[in-house]
Amino acid sequence: MSLKELLGYPSEINLKYKFELGSKRAHRKKLARVQKSLADVAYIKSYNKIKIDLIISLYRLRQIEHETEVMNENKSTFSLMISQYKKIGRMNPEQEISGEYFFNGITRGQPQTSKPSK
């Protein structure tokens, strides 16, 4: 045992503060700034992607609503034409079957064939 150890002096010194040599702290700060910039760019990129997807979805929704309006208008026009032709009796059998097939398809969501008459 050495004299220092016998007198109660430790041979090691522990420091709570870290001393950095060779400008390591400046490099860590620079790295942190670069990482923050990368995180900001990633945030802006994801924000813009979400914004673009939202705009595309809204545009598609507006397009579907317009197509629905056009289909409803076509359905009402075709129904009016069929009822007028039935009133005056100018439909031949082929037109009647085609009209029923089309009208049933629109009202029920898919075309259905009419039952053959006995």
C-alpha positions in Angstrom: 0.0 0.0 0.0 1.1 3.4 -0.8 1.3 6.4 1.6 -1.6 8.2 -0.2 -3.9 5.2 0.3 -3.0 4.9 4.0 -3.8 8.5 4.6 -7.2 8.2 2.9 -6.5 10.0 -0.3 -8.0 8.1 -3.3 -5.8 7.5 -6.2 -8.6 8.2 -8.7 -10.5 11.4 -9.3 -14.1 11.2 -10.5 -15.5 14.2 -12.3 -19.2 14.9 -12.8 -18.5 17.1 -15.7 -17.2 15.6 -18.9 -14.2 17.4 -20.5 -14.1 17.0 -24.2 -10.9 17.5 -26.1 -10.5 18.3 -29.8 -13.7 20.3 -30.3 -15.9 17.2 -29.9 -18.7 19.3 -28.4 -18.8 21.5 -31.4 -19.1 18.5 -33.6 -21.9 17.0 -31.5 -23.8 20.3 -31.7 -23.3 20.5 -35.5 -24.5 16.9 -35.8 -27.6 17.7 -33.7 -28.4 20.7 -35.9 -28.1 18.5 -39.0 -30.3 15.8 -37.5 -32.9 18.4 -36.6 -32.8 19.7 -40.1 -33.3 16.2 -41.5 -36.2 15.6 -39.1 -37.8 18.9 -40.2 -37.5 17.9 -43.9 -39.0 14.4 -43.2 -41.9 16.1 -41.4 -42.5 18.5 -44.2 -42.3 15.6 -46.7 -44.9 13.5 -44.8 -47.1 16.6 -44.3 -47.1 17.3 -48.0 -47.8 13.7 -48.9 -50.8 13.7 -46.6 -52.0 16.9 -48.1 -51.7 15.6 -51.7 -53.5 12.4 -50.7 -56.3 14.4 -49.1 -56.6 16.7 -52.2 -56.8 13.7 -54.5 -59.4 12.0 -52.3 -61.5 15.2 -52.2 -61.2 15.5 -56.0 -62.3 11.9 -56.5 -65.2 12.4 -54.1 -66.4 15.4 -56.0 -66.0 13.4 -59.3 -68.1 10.5 -57.9 -70.8 12.9 -56.7 -71.0 14.5 -60.1 -71.2 11.1 -61.8 -74.0 10.1 -59.3 -75.9 13.3 -60.3 -75.5 12.4 -64.0 -76.6 8.8 -63.5 -79.7 9.9 -61.5 -80.6 12.4 -64.3 -80.1 9.7 -66.9 -82.3 7.3 -64.9 -85.1 9.8 -64.5 -84.9 10.7 -68.2 -84.9 7.1 -69.3 -87.8 6.3 -66.9 -89.8 9.2 -68.3 -89.1 8.0 -71.9 -90.2 4.4 -71.0 -93.4 5.6 -69.4 -94.2 7.8 -72.4 -93.6 5.0 -74.8 -95.8 2.6 -72.7 -98.6 5.2 -72.7 -98.7 5.5 -76.4 -97.9 1.9 -77.1 -95.0 2.4 -79.5 -92.6 -0.1 -78.0 -92.0 -3.4 -79.8 -91.2 -6.5 -77.7 -87.5 -6.1 -78.1 -87.6 -2.5 -76.8 -89.8 -3.5 -73.9 -87.4 -6.3 -72.8 -84.4 -3.9 -73.2 -86.1 -1.2 -71.2 -87.1 -3.5 -68.4 -83.6 -5.0 -68.3 -82.0 -1.6 -68.1 -84.5 -0.2 -65.6 -84.2 -3.2 -63.3 -80.4 -3.0 -63.4 -80.5 0.7 -62.4 -83.1 0.3 -59.6 -81.6 -2.9 -58.1 -77.9 -2.3 -58.7 -77.4 -4.9 -61.3 -79.2 -6.1 -64.4 -81.7 -8.9 -64.1 -83.3 -10.7 -66.9 -87.1 -10.8 -67.1 -88.9 -14.1 -66.7 -90.0 -15.8 -69.9 -93.8 -15.7 -70.4 -95.7 -19.0 -70.6 
